[in-house]
Amino acid sequence: MELAVLTSVENLRYTSVMFIWFLELMYWKYHEKAAEKGVYIIGSCGFDSIPADLGIIYTRNKMNGTLTAVESFLTVHSGPEGLCIHDGTWKSAVYGFGDQSNLKKLRNQANLKPVPIVGPKLKRRWPISYCRELNSYSIPFLGADTSVVKRTQRYLHENLEQSPVQYAAYITVGGITSVIKLMFAGLFFLFFVKFGIGRQLLIKFPWLFSFGYFSKQGPTQKQIDASSFTMTFFGQGYSQGFGSDKNKPNIRICTQVKGPEAGYVATPIAMVQAAMTLLSDASDLPKAGGVFTPGAAFSRTNLIDRLNQRGIEFSIISSSEV
């Protein structure tokens, strides 16, 4: 291994669509060149998207059968002083709002063969839905997780002949009051971001237009210390020997990944342990270099064990046969 490069969403400060476009573009531009040189380029090695990507692999490994579909729900916990996010992320969202067309164009040019669907197709939830298991409303998670997990599942299917897993990502938002607050913030953002003067106002007054979620000062140390995250995975699949052609899934599994504050604490832990894994588990990496997702690069390594020992904990909540 001549060189390894790791990146995360947080240290690049890309908004979701822009970052997804960047990750997928890097693969098409540099994968073959990196493979020729023995270079490993592994994107999204922070909070986006190691918990989600490795969480799916952990769930698959702990299931006594074939995992076919997973929904994840991210819950961010705060202390008495609440949550706050630095306005650098807010600015990225404002400036990067128009990059959806670039992402769509890139994917059309790639013209990839569809990954097969095993079992029933995973139905997408409404934009605002209620999760009974977590007693909370949820919305689709707009980070890079879905794109990264899908790329991992394609790699595992095409290169390691593993059964691909369908995936959908959500984030919990609490009760109906939080839903209404979020809807108003979203409407304000969508209206103002369309105009030059609107974008200037959004950037100048992030605290006002985000209802206090974003500020130029960012989180205080007390807010960081009191914050944590839980990502809950609800998976389904088939027990060994149980056909998936016409039968409904007969196994349910629930797992979790828990950790400290996501951007300033969990992300450095994830990146450092990914780097340590690259150094210590080189024989378990893909044979040639290239541009990889965390799951593609680390699926056969001990990265999950390393994270477990350093505060990002993977666990089984329940597993049952229907």
Wavefront OBJ file of the C-alpha trace (Angstrom):
o trace
v 0.000 0.000 0.000
v 1.702 3.188 -1.165
v -0.763 5.780 0.112
v -4.116 6.012 1.850
v -6.398 9.034 1.850
v -9.425 9.243 4.166
v -12.096 11.927 4.121
v -15.275 12.731 6.025
v -18.317 14.893 5.414
v -17.514 17.119 8.359
v -13.983 18.062 7.389
v -14.947 18.849 3.800
v -17.941 20.983 4.809
v -20.008 19.863 1.814
v -23.777 19.895 1.915
v -25.395 16.531 1.216
v -26.049 16.740 -2.540
v -22.706 18.420 -3.212
v -20.832 15.874 -1.108
v -22.590 12.898 -2.709
v -21.707 14.314 -6.125
v -18.104 14.814 -5.007
v -17.787 11.250 -3.670
v -19.248 9.622 -6.768
v -17.227 11.867 -9.092
v -14.000 10.908 -7.305
v -14.779 7.248 -7.944
v -15.281 7.710 -11.688
v -12.270 9.999 -12.085
v -9.701 8.201 -9.950
v -10.665 4.612 -9.148
v -8.697 3.007 -11.978
v -5.694 5.307 -11.500
v -5.638 4.619 -7.760
v -5.840 0.864 -8.378
v -2.876 1.039 -10.749
v -0.775 2.877 -8.145
v -1.899 0.832 -5.136
v -3.490 3.913 -3.521
v -6.505 3.567 -1.221
v -8.894 6.548 -1.262
v -11.713 6.054 1.236
v -14.363 8.765 1.464
v -16.941 9.560 4.167
v -14.912 8.146 7.064
v -16.533 10.396 9.665
v -19.988 10.428 11.189
v -21.191 10.404 7.629
v -21.004 7.539 6.908
v -19.189 4.997 9.104
v -22.062 4.429 11.600
v -24.553 3.778 8.792
v -22.268 1.835 6.439
v -20.614 -0.317 9.102
v -23.935 -0.565 10.949
v -25.470 -2.371 7.960
v -22.506 -4.750 7.822
v -22.742 -5.368 11.579
v -26.481 -6.098 11.249
v -25.862 -8.496 8.373
v -23.124 -10.312 10.308
v -25.343 -10.707 13.386
v -28.361 -12.013 11.486
v -28.841 -15.773 11.354
v -29.828 -15.788 7.700
v -29.932 -13.381 4.736
v -30.470 -9.686 5.425
v -32.506 -8.111 2.619
v -33.604 -4.631 3.780
v -32.810 -2.121 6.515
v -34.268 1.176 7.706
v -32.083 3.333 9.951
v -33.266 6.099 12.271
v -30.787 8.664 13.559
v -31.610 10.317 16.882
v -29.464 13.202 18.102
v -29.545 13.740 21.874
v -28.822 17.078 23.512
v -28.262 18.366 27.020
v -30.056 21.171 28.880
v -28.465 23.832 26.642
v -29.810 22.257 23.460
v -28.175 21.761 20.069
v -26.325 24.164 17.821
v -24.505 23.699 14.505
v -21.862 26.013 13.051
v -23.115 28.140 10.171
v -20.431 26.741 7.844
v -22.770 23.809 7.255
v -25.666 26.222 6.733
v -23.667 28.182 4.127
v -22.835 24.955 2.320
v -26.539 24.144 2.110
v -27.289 27.602 0.696
v -24.505 27.529 -1.909
v -24.907 23.871 -2.814
v -28.661 23.805 -3.269
v -28.430 23.786 -7.055
v -26.137 20.780 -7.423
v -28.885 18.184 -7.825
v -28.699 18.519 -11.618
v -24.943 17.744 -11.566
v -25.510 14.608 -9.490
v -28.296 13.402 -11.788
v -26.136 14.039 -14.858
v -23.212 12.097 -13.362
v -25.405 9.104 -12.550
v -26.952 9.107 -16.021
v -23.477 9.088 -17.562
v -22.416 6.173 -15.317
v -25.310 4.060 -16.631
v -24.781 1.357 -13.979
v -26.533 -1.979 -14.104
v -29.205 -2.156 -11.376
v -28.301 -4.150 -8.261
v -30.766 -7.044 -7.834
v -33.509 -6.739 -5.195
v -33.837 -9.716 -2.868
v -37.243 -10.169 -1.250
v -39.979 -7.492 -1.290
v -38.967 -4.029 -2.426
v -38.408 -1.711 0.528
v -41.185 0.883 0.580
v -40.176 4.476 1.215
v -41.951 6.288 4.033
v -43.784 9.580 3.647
v -41.668 12.758 3.995
v -43.029 13.017 7.536
v -43.856 9.684 9.174
v -44.266 8.276 12.659
v -41.962 5.543 13.970
v -43.882 3.613 16.624
v -40.854 1.716 17.849
v -39.037 4.960 18.700
v -42.162 6.977 19.568
v -41.065 9.834 17.328
v -41.805 11.484 14.022
v -39.117 11.166 11.374
v -38.063 12.650 8.047
v -35.672 11.319 5.378
v -32.025 11.793 6.332
v -30.484 14.045 3.674
v -26.849 13.187 4.370
v -24.604 10.948 2.292
v -25.530 7.707 4.100
v -27.961 6.300 1.517
v -25.596 6.925 -1.398
v -22.605 5.480 0.476
v -24.457 2.361 1.643
v -25.795 1.684 -1.855
v -22.276 1.928 -3.302
v -21.009 -0.457 -0.614
v -23.751 -2.967 -1.324
v -22.973 -2.819 -5.048
v -19.292 -3.483 -4.335
v -20.009 -6.392 -1.963
v -22.413 -7.945 -4.460
v -20.225 -7.535 -7.536
v -16.858 -8.337 -5.947
v -17.619 -10.639 -3.002
v -20.883 -12.185 -4.295
v -22.814 -11.130 -1.192
v -26.573 -10.672 -1.219
v -27.291 -6.913 -1.569
v -29.241 -5.082 1.133
v -31.870 -2.441 0.392
v -31.562 0.656 2.572
v -33.438 3.799 3.594
v -32.207 6.403 6.102
v -34.296 8.640 8.364
v -33.750 11.053 11.235
v -36.124 11.418 14.162
v -37.421 14.910 14.937
v -39.461 14.361 18.102
v -43.079 15.390 18.577
v -45.557 17.367 16.516
v -44.209 20.737 17.743
v -40.771 19.906 16.327
v -42.384 18.818 13.046
v -44.192 22.169 12.683
v -41.019 24.098 13.537
v -39.033 22.107 10.998
v -41.660 22.616 8.290
v -41.596 26.398 8.732
v -37.779 26.468 8.665
v -37.800 24.364 5.494
v -40.352 26.596 3.778
v -38.383 29.732 4.648
v -35.191 28.151 3.328
v -36.729 26.928 0.053
v -38.271 30.331 -0.635
v -35.261 32.520 0.190
v -32.600 30.299 -1.424
v -34.106 30.903 -4.880
v -33.108 34.599 -4.928
v -29.795 36.385 -4.569
v -30.992 38.742 -1.850
v -32.683 35.801 -0.127
v -29.422 33.854 -0.051
v -27.653 36.883 1.425
v -30.245 37.091 4.201
v -29.968 33.359 4.918
v -26.182 33.639 5.242
v -26.286 36.830 7.321
v -28.924 35.614 9.788
v -28.556 31.811 10.097
v -29.844 31.732 13.677
v -33.094 33.511 12.710
v -33.978 31.494 9.610
v -33.003 28.116 11.109
v -34.999 28.752 14.300
v -31.825 28.663 16.370
v -30.303 25.431 15.023
v -27.395 27.176 13.236
v -25.216 30.055 14.452
v -21.982 31.805 13.536
v -20.499 30.804 16.905
v -21.278 27.096 16.599
v -21.839 24.832 19.613
v -20.361 25.604 23.011
v -18.141 23.080 24.760
v -21.001 22.302 27.162
v -23.318 21.575 24.230
v -20.706 19.290 22.660
v -20.077 17.437 25.924
v -23.801 16.856 26.498
v -24.579 15.720 22.943
v -24.654 12.168 21.599
v -26.282 10.126 18.861
v -28.094 6.849 18.470
v -28.614 5.193 15.097
v -31.190 2.392 15.234
v -31.404 -0.198 12.447
v -34.544 -2.224 11.739
v -33.679 -5.103 9.423
v -35.594 -7.938 7.817
v -34.643 -11.029 5.876
v -34.849 -14.795 5.563
v -33.628 -17.640 7.698
v -31.278 -20.183 6.156
v -33.105 -22.460 3.726
v -36.188 -20.223 3.593
v -36.853 -19.175 -0.021
v -37.163 -15.495 -0.886
v -38.948 -15.881 -4.231
v -42.555 -15.572 -3.016
v -42.302 -15.718 0.757
v -42.445 -12.736 3.077
v -39.331 -12.088 5.215
v -39.455 -14.285 8.320
v -36.692 -12.707 10.440
v -36.596 -9.286 12.096
v -33.508 -7.789 13.710
v -32.851 -4.498 15.495
v -29.350 -3.162 16.117
v -27.912 0.144 17.286
v -24.821 2.276 16.937
v -24.323 4.776 19.771
v -21.680 7.419 20.161
v -20.687 10.857 21.455
v -21.361 14.171 19.712
v -21.281 13.475 15.995
v -19.291 16.229 14.302
v -16.528 17.213 16.722
v -16.093 13.990 18.738
v -17.365 10.903 16.892
v -15.931 11.954 13.537
v -12.296 12.222 14.752
v -12.651 8.873 16.542
v -13.963 7.225 13.375
v -11.282 8.725 11.137
v -8.380 7.858 13.444
v -9.580 4.269 13.884
v -10.098 3.932 10.134
v -6.486 5.060 9.657
v -5.250 2.604 12.296
v -7.197 -0.177 10.603
v -5.585 0.665 7.268
v -2.175 0.273 8.877
v -2.848 -2.843 10.926
v -5.298 -4.822 8.761
v -3.756 -4.301 5.327
v -4.185 -7.979 4.408
v -7.962 -7.691 4.920
v -8.414 -4.683 2.628
v -9.445 -5.020 -1.029
v -6.516 -6.580 -2.872
v -5.913 -3.624 -5.181
v -6.125 0.064 -4.409
v -8.928 2.282 -5.597
v -11.661 4.631 -4.437
v -13.836 2.919 -1.818
v -16.636 3.488 0.630
v -15.898 2.607 4.283
v -17.981 -0.578 4.054
v -16.231 -1.724 0.883
v -12.792 -1.077 2.347
v -13.327 -2.280 5.933
v -16.005 -5.010 5.741
v -13.474 -7.763 6.538
v -11.344 -5.797 9.027
v -11.636 -5.276 12.794
v -12.743 -1.616 12.513
v -16.041 -2.279 14.327
v -14.131 -3.804 17.263
v -11.825 -0.792 17.362
v -14.775 1.619 17.395
v -16.497 -0.393 20.133
v -13.441 0.050 22.334
v -13.382 3.809 21.839
v -16.928 4.941 22.471
v -18.773 4.237 19.221
v -20.698 1.141 20.277
v -22.406 -1.442 18.054
v -25.013 -3.690 19.709
v -27.926 -6.034 19.041
v -31.247 -4.863 20.519
v -33.440 -7.755 19.381
v -33.611 -10.586 16.865
v -36.588 -12.826 16.238
v -38.110 -15.182 13.703
v -41.600 -14.258 12.581
l 1 2 3 4 5 6 7 8 9 10 11 12 13 14 15 16 17 18 19 20 21 22 23 24 25 26 27 28 29 30 31 32 33 34 35 36 37 38 39 40 41 42 43 44 45 46 47 48 49 50 51 52 53 54 55 56 57 58 59 60 61 62 63 64 65 66 67 68 69 70 71 72 73 74 75 76 77 78 79 80 81 82 83 84 85 86 87 88 89 90 91 92 93 94 95 96 97 98 99 100 101 102 103 104 105 106 107 108 109 110 111 112 113 114 115 116 117 118 119 120 121 122 123 124 125 126 127 128 129 130 131 132 133 134 135 136 137 138 139 140 141 142 143 144 145 146 147 148 149 150 151 152 153 154 155 156 157 158 159 160 161 162 163 164 165 166 167 168 169 170 171 172 173 174 175 176 177 178 179 180 181 182 183 184 185 186 187 188 189 190 191 192 193 194 195 196 197 198 199 200 201 202 203 204 205 206 207 208 209 210 211 212 213 214 215 216 217 218 219 220 221 222 223 224 225 226 227 228 229 230 231 232 233 234 235 236 237 238 239 240 241 242 243 244 245 246 247 248 249 250 251 252 253 254 255 256 257 258 259 260 261 262 263 264 265 266 267 268 269 270 271 272 273 274 275 276 277 278 279 280 281 282 283 284 285 286 287 288 289 290 291 292 293 294 295 296 297 298 299 300 301 302 303 304 305 306 307 308 309 310 311 312 313 314 315 316 317 318 319 320 321 322
